Amino acid sequence: MSNTPHELAEEFPGAAEKISELKQSDAHFAKLLEQYHEVNRAVHRAESRVEAISEEAEADLRRKRAHLKDHIAFHLTHGAGHA
């Protein structure tokens, strides 16, 4: 089990400028980023045992984080628009 936060700068190296541009120009993308950060923090709290949750709930959070990351990746590779 990883106890390292999955920050977007680490997940998408070299994409900081594109992330910033899309965040400013695409409200849907900005919402995806907000959701990703919220879920990522919840996963990190669960992994570090700051917030006790069931293994099933922790696994669900990880799946949700992966799903959001996939949507973010889609926007980064395909530009603005909806997935």
MARTOR-630968 format. One record per atom (N, C-alpha, C): residue number from 1; residue in one letter; atom name; x, y, z. Coordinates in Angstrom, 2 decimals, padded with zeros to 5 digits. Layout:
// residues N
<site NUM "A" "CA" <X Y Z>>,
...
//
This chain:
// residues 83
<site 1 "M" "N" <000.85 -001.17 000.00>>,
<site 1 "M" "CA" <000.00 000.00 000.00>>,
<site 1 "M" "C" <000.89 001.23 000.00>>,
<site 2 "S" "N" <000.66 002.13 -000.93>>,
<site 2 "S" "CA" <001.43 003.35 -001.04>>,
<site 2 "S" "C" <000.89 004.40 -000.08>>,
<site 3 "N" "N" <001.80 005.08 000.55>>,
<site 3 "N" "CA" <001.40 006.15 001.46>>,
<site 3 "N" "C" <001.78 007.50 000.87>>,
<site 4 "T" "N" <002.10 007.51 -000.42>>,
<site 4 "T" "CA" <002.52 008.72 -001.09>>,
<site 4 "T" "C" <001.35 009.35 -001.82>>,
<site 5 "P" "N" <001.15 010.65 -001.63>>,
<site 5 "P" "CA" <000.06 011.32 -002.35>>,
<site 5 "P" "C" <000.28 011.23 -003.86>>,
<site 6 "H" "N" <-000.76 011.10 -004.61>>,
<site 6 "H" "CA" <-000.70 011.03 -006.07>>,
<site 6 "H" "C" <-001.05 012.40 -006.63>>,
<site 7 "E" "N" <-000.13 013.33 -006.48>>,
<site 7 "E" "CA" <-000.37 014.68 -006.97>>,
<site 7 "E" "C" <-000.34 014.69 -008.50>>,
<site 8 "L" "N" <-001.13 015.54 -009.10>>,
<site 8 "L" "CA" <-001.23 015.57 -010.55>>,
<site 8 "L" "C" <000.09 015.92 -011.23>>,
<site 9 "A" "N" <000.91 016.75 -010.60>>,
<site 9 "A" "CA" <002.21 017.08 -011.18>>,
<site 9 "A" "C" <003.08 015.83 -011.31>>,
<site 10 "E" "N" <002.92 014.89 -010.40>>,
<site 10 "E" "CA" <003.66 013.62 -010.46>>,
<site 10 "E" "C" <003.00 012.66 -011.44>>,
<site 11 "E" "N" <001.69 012.68 -011.51>>,
<site 11 "E" "CA" <000.95 011.78 -012.39>>,
<site 11 "E" "C" <001.10 012.18 -013.86>>,
<site 12 "F" "N" <001.21 013.48 -014.11>>,
<site 12 "F" "CA" <001.32 013.99 -015.48>>,
<site 12 "F" "C" <002.53 014.93 -015.59>>,
<site 13 "P" "N" <003.74 014.38 -015.48>>,
<site 13 "P" "CA" <004.92 015.24 -015.55>>,
<site 13 "P" "C" <004.97 015.97 -016.89>>,
<site 14 "G" "N" <005.31 017.22 -016.84>>,
<site 14 "G" "CA" <005.41 018.02 -018.05>>,
<site 14 "G" "C" <004.09 018.60 -018.52>>,
<site 15 "A" "N" <003.00 018.35 -017.80>>,
<site 15 "A" "CA" <001.69 018.84 -018.25>>,
<site 15 "A" "C" <001.17 019.98 -017.39>>,
<site 16 "A" "N" <001.99 020.53 -016.53>>,
<site 16 "A" "CA" <001.52 021.57 -015.61>>,
<site 16 "A" "C" <000.93 022.77 -016.35>>,
<site 17 "E" "N" <001.57 023.19 -017.43>>,
<site 17 "E" "CA" <001.07 024.34 -018.19>>,
<site 17 "E" "C" <-000.28 024.03 -018.83>>,
<site 18 "K" "N" <-000.40 022.85 -019.42>>,
<site 18 "K" "CA" <-001.67 022.46 -020.06>>,
<site 18 "K" "C" <-002.77 022.32 -019.01>>,
<site 19 "I" "N" <-002.45 021.75 -017.85>>,
<site 19 "I" "CA" <-003.43 021.63 -016.77>>,
<site 19 "I" "C" <-003.91 023.01 -016.35>>,
<site 20 "S" "N" <-002.98 023.94 -016.20>>,
<site 20 "S" "CA" <-003.34 025.30 -015.80>>,
<site 20 "S" "C" <-004.23 025.97 -016.85>>,
<site 21 "E" "N" <-003.87 025.81 -018.13>>,
<site 21 "E" "CA" <-004.66 026.41 -019.21>>,
<site 21 "E" "C" <-006.08 025.85 -019.23>>,
<site 22 "L" "N" <-006.19 024.51 -019.16>>,
<site 22 "L" "CA" <-007.52 023.90 -019.19>>,
<site 22 "L" "C" <-008.34 024.25 -017.95>>,
<site 23 "K" "N" <-007.67 024.36 -016.83>>,
<site 23 "K" "CA" <-008.37 024.72 -015.59>>,
<site 23 "K" "C" <-009.03 026.09 -015.74>>,
<site 24 "Q" "N" <-008.36 027.00 -016.43>>,
<site 24 "Q" "CA" <-008.88 028.35 -016.63>>,
<site 24 "Q" "C" <-009.96 028.42 -017.72>>,
<site 25 "S" "N" <-009.83 027.56 -018.74>>,
<site 25 "S" "CA" <-010.71 027.69 -019.90>>,
<site 25 "S" "C" <-011.87 026.69 -019.95>>,
<site 26 "D" "N" <-011.82 025.65 -019.13>>,
<site 26 "D" "CA" <-012.82 024.58 -019.21>>,
<site 26 "D" "C" <-013.36 024.29 -017.82>>,
<site 27 "A" "N" <-014.58 024.73 -017.55>>,
<site 27 "A" "CA" <-015.18 024.56 -016.22>>,
<site 27 "A" "C" <-015.32 023.09 -015.85>>,
<site 28 "H" "N" <-015.63 022.24 -016.82>>,
<site 28 "H" "CA" <-015.74 020.80 -016.55>>,
<site 28 "H" "C" <-014.39 020.23 -016.09>>,
<site 29 "F" "N" <-013.33 020.62 -016.77>>,
<site 29 "F" "CA" <-011.99 020.16 -016.40>>,
<site 29 "F" "C" <-011.63 020.66 -015.00>>,
<site 30 "A" "N" <-011.93 021.91 -014.71>>,
<site 30 "A" "CA" <-011.65 022.48 -013.39>>,
<site 30 "A" "C" <-012.37 021.68 -012.31>>,
<site 31 "K" "N" <-013.61 021.27 -012.58>>,
<site 31 "K" "CA" <-014.38 020.46 -011.63>>,
<site 31 "K" "C" <-013.74 019.08 -011.45>>,
<site 32 "L" "N" <-013.25 018.49 -012.54>>,
<site 32 "L" "CA" <-012.55 017.20 -012.44>>,
<site 32 "L" "C" <-011.33 017.33 -011.54>>,
<site 33 "L" "N" <-010.57 018.41 -011.70>>,
<site 33 "L" "CA" <-009.39 018.63 -010.86>>,
<site 33 "L" "C" <-009.78 018.74 -009.39>>,
<site 34 "E" "N" <-010.83 019.49 -009.12>>,
<site 34 "E" "CA" <-011.31 019.66 -007.75>>,
<site 34 "E" "C" <-011.71 018.31 -007.15>>,
<site 35 "Q" "N" <-012.45 017.53 -007.92>>,
<site 35 "Q" "CA" <-012.88 016.21 -007.44>>,
<site 35 "Q" "C" <-011.68 015.30 -007.22>>,
<site 36 "Y" "N" <-010.73 015.32 -008.16>>,
<site 36 "Y" "CA" <-009.53 014.49 -008.02>>,
<site 36 "Y" "C" <-008.79 014.82 -006.73>>,
<site 37 "H" "N" <-008.56 016.10 -006.50>>,
<site 37 "H" "CA" <-007.82 016.51 -005.30>>,
<site 37 "H" "C" <-008.56 016.09 -004.02>>,
<site 38 "E" "N" <-009.87 016.23 -004.03>>,
<site 38 "E" "CA" <-010.67 015.85 -002.87>>,
<site 38 "E" "C" <-010.57 014.34 -002.59>>,
<site 39 "V" "N" <-010.72 013.53 -003.63>>,
<site 39 "V" "CA" <-010.64 012.08 -003.48>>,
<site 39 "V" "C" <-009.21 011.66 -003.14>>,
<site 40 "N" "N" <-008.24 012.29 -003.78>>,
<site 40 "N" "CA" <-006.84 011.96 -003.51>>,
<site 40 "N" "C" <-006.49 012.22 -002.05>>,
<site 41 "R" "N" <-006.96 013.33 -001.50>>,
<site 41 "R" "CA" <-006.70 013.62 -000.09>>,
<site 41 "R" "C" <-007.38 012.58 000.81>>,
<site 42 "A" "N" <-008.58 012.16 000.45>>,
<site 42 "A" "CA" <-009.29 011.14 001.23>>,
<site 42 "A" "C" <-008.54 009.81 001.19>>,
<site 43 "V" "N" <-008.01 009.44 000.03>>,
<site 43 "V" "CA" <-007.23 008.21 -000.09>>,
<site 43 "V" "C" <-005.99 008.31 000.79>>,
<site 44 "H" "N" <-005.30 009.42 000.71>>,
<site 44 "H" "CA" <-004.08 009.60 001.50>>,
<site 44 "H" "C" <-004.39 009.52 003.00>>,
<site 45 "R" "N" <-005.48 010.15 003.43>>,
<site 45 "R" "CA" <-005.85 010.08 004.85>>,
<site 45 "R" "C" <-006.16 008.65 005.27>>,
<site 46 "A" "N" <-006.83 007.91 004.40>>,
<site 46 "A" "CA" <-007.16 006.51 004.70>>,
<site 46 "A" "C" <-005.89 005.66 004.74>>,
<site 47 "E" "N" <-005.01 005.83 003.77>>,
<site 47 "E" "CA" <-003.77 005.05 003.71>>,
<site 47 "E" "C" <-002.86 005.32 004.90>>,
<site 48 "S" "N" <-002.84 006.56 005.34>>,
<site 48 "S" "CA" <-001.97 006.92 006.47>>,
<site 48 "S" "C" <-002.66 006.71 007.81>>,
<site 49 "R" "N" <-003.89 006.20 007.75>>,
<site 49 "R" "CA" <-004.70 005.88 008.93>>,
<site 49 "R" "C" <-005.06 007.11 009.76>>,
<site 50 "V" "N" <-005.05 008.27 009.13>>,
<site 50 "V" "CA" <-005.50 009.49 009.78>>,
<site 50 "V" "C" <-007.01 009.41 009.93>>,
<site 51 "E" "N" <-007.67 008.83 008.94>>,
<site 51 "E" "CA" <-009.12 008.67 008.93>>,
<site 51 "E" "C" <-009.41 007.18 008.70>>,
<site 52 "A" "N" <-009.91 006.52 009.71>>,
<site 52 "A" "CA" <-010.18 005.08 009.62>>,
<site 52 "A" "C" <-011.43 004.82 008.80>>,
<site 53 "I" "N" <-011.27 004.02 007.73>>,
<site 53 "I" "CA" <-012.40 003.58 006.92>>,
<site 53 "I" "C" <-012.17 002.11 006.59>>,
<site 54 "S" "N" <-013.20 001.44 006.12>>,
<site 54 "S" "CA" <-013.08 000.03 005.78>>,
<site 54 "S" "C" <-012.18 -000.15 004.55>>,
<site 55 "E" "N" <-011.65 -001.35 004.41>>,
<site 55 "E" "CA" <-010.82 -001.66 003.23>>,
<site 55 "E" "C" <-011.62 -001.49 001.95>>,
<site 56 "E" "N" <-012.90 -001.87 002.00>>,
<site 56 "E" "CA" <-013.76 -001.74 000.83>>,
<site 56 "E" "C" <-013.95 -000.26 000.45>>,
<site 57 "A" "N" <-014.18 000.58 001.44>>,
<site 57 "A" "CA" <-014.35 002.01 001.19>>,
<site 57 "A" "C" <-013.06 002.61 000.64>>,
<site 58 "E" "N" <-011.92 002.17 001.18>>,
<site 58 "E" "CA" <-010.63 002.66 000.70>>,
<site 58 "E" "C" <-010.41 002.24 -000.76>>,
<site 59 "A" "N" <-010.75 000.99 -001.08>>,
<site 59 "A" "CA" <-010.62 000.51 -002.45>>,
<site 59 "A" "C" <-011.55 001.29 -003.39>>,
<site 60 "D" "N" <-012.76 001.60 -002.93>>,
<site 60 "D" "CA" <-013.69 002.41 -003.74>>,
<site 60 "D" "C" <-013.10 003.79 -004.02>>,
<site 61 "L" "N" <-012.49 004.40 -003.01>>,
<site 61 "L" "CA" <-011.86 005.71 -003.21>>,
<site 61 "L" "C" <-010.73 005.62 -004.23>>,
<site 62 "R" "N" <-009.93 004.55 -004.16>>,
<site 62 "R" "CA" <-008.84 004.39 -005.13>>,
<site 62 "R" "C" <-009.39 004.24 -006.54>>,
<site 63 "R" "N" <-010.48 003.48 -006.69>>,
<site 63 "R" "CA" <-011.10 003.32 -008.01>>,
<site 63 "R" "C" <-011.64 004.66 -008.52>>,
<site 64 "K" "N" <-012.25 005.43 -007.65>>,
<site 64 "K" "CA" <-012.77 006.74 -008.04>>,
<site 64 "K" "C" <-011.62 007.65 -008.46>>,
<site 65 "R" "N" <-010.52 007.61 -007.72>>,
<site 65 "R" "CA" <-009.35 008.44 -008.08>>,
<site 65 "R" "C" <-008.82 008.03 -009.45>>,
<site 66 "A" "N" <-008.72 006.73 -009.72>>,
<site 66 "A" "CA" <-008.23 006.26 -011.01>>,
<site 66 "A" "C" <-009.17 006.70 -012.14>>,
<site 67 "H" "N" <-010.47 006.63 -011.89>>,
<site 67 "H" "CA" <-011.46 007.04 -012.88>>,
<site 67 "H" "C" <-011.31 008.54 -013.20>>,
<site 68 "L" "N" <-011.16 009.35 -012.16>>,
<site 68 "L" "CA" <-010.98 010.79 -012.37>>,
<site 68 "L" "C" <-009.68 011.07 -013.11>>,
<site 69 "K" "N" <-008.63 010.34 -012.75>>,
<site 69 "K" "CA" <-007.34 010.52 -013.42>>,
<site 69 "K" "C" <-007.45 010.17 -014.90>>,
<site 70 "D" "N" <-008.21 009.13 -015.22>>,
<site 70 "D" "CA" <-008.43 008.77 -016.62>>,
<site 70 "D" "C" <-009.14 009.90 -017.38>>,
<site 71 "H" "N" <-010.14 010.51 -016.75>>,
<site 71 "H" "CA" <-010.85 011.63 -017.39>>,
<site 71 "H" "C" <-009.92 012.82 -017.58>>,
<site 72 "I" "N" <-009.09 013.10 -016.60>>,
<site 72 "I" "CA" <-008.14 014.20 -016.71>>,
<site 72 "I" "C" <-007.17 013.91 -017.85>>,
<site 73 "A" "N" <-006.67 012.69 -017.92>>,
<site 73 "A" "CA" <-005.74 012.31 -019.00>>,
<site 73 "A" "C" <-006.40 012.47 -020.37>>,
<site 74 "F" "N" <-007.68 012.09 -020.47>>,
<site 74 "F" "CA" <-008.40 012.25 -021.73>>,
<site 74 "F" "C" <-008.42 013.72 -022.15>>,
<site 75 "H" "N" <-008.75 014.60 -021.21>>,
<site 75 "H" "CA" <-008.79 016.03 -021.52>>,
<site 75 "H" "C" <-007.42 016.56 -021.90>>,
<site 76 "L" "N" <-006.38 016.07 -021.26>>,
<site 76 "L" "CA" <-005.03 016.53 -021.58>>,
<site 76 "L" "C" <-004.60 016.09 -022.97>>,
<site 77 "T" "N" <-005.04 014.93 -023.40>>,
<site 77 "T" "CA" <-004.63 014.45 -024.72>>,
<site 77 "T" "C" <-005.57 014.88 -025.85>>,
<site 78 "H" "N" <-006.83 015.16 -025.52>>,
<site 78 "H" "CA" <-007.80 015.52 -026.53>>,
<site 78 "H" "C" <-008.27 016.96 -026.46>>,
<site 79 "G" "N" <-007.75 017.72 -025.51>>,
<site 79 "G" "CA" <-008.12 019.12 -025.38>>,
<site 79 "G" "C" <-009.49 019.30 -024.77>>,
<site 80 "A" "N" <-010.04 020.47 -024.95>>,
<site 80 "A" "CA" <-011.35 020.80 -024.37>>,
<site 80 "A" "C" <-012.42 019.95 -025.01>>,
<site 81 "G" "N" <-013.49 019.79 -024.32>>,
<site 81 "G" "CA" <-014.60 018.97 -024.78>>,
<site 81 "G" "C" <-014.97 017.99 -023.68>>,
<site 82 "H" "N" <-015.94 017.17 -023.93>>,
<site 82 "H" "CA" <-016.41 016.25 -022.90>>,
<site 82 "H" "C" <-016.02 014.83 -023.23>>,
<site 83 "A" "N" <-015.71 014.10 -022.19>>,
<site 83 "A" "CA" <-015.31 012.69 -022.34>>,
<site 83 "A" "C" <-016.51 011.82 -022.56>>,
//
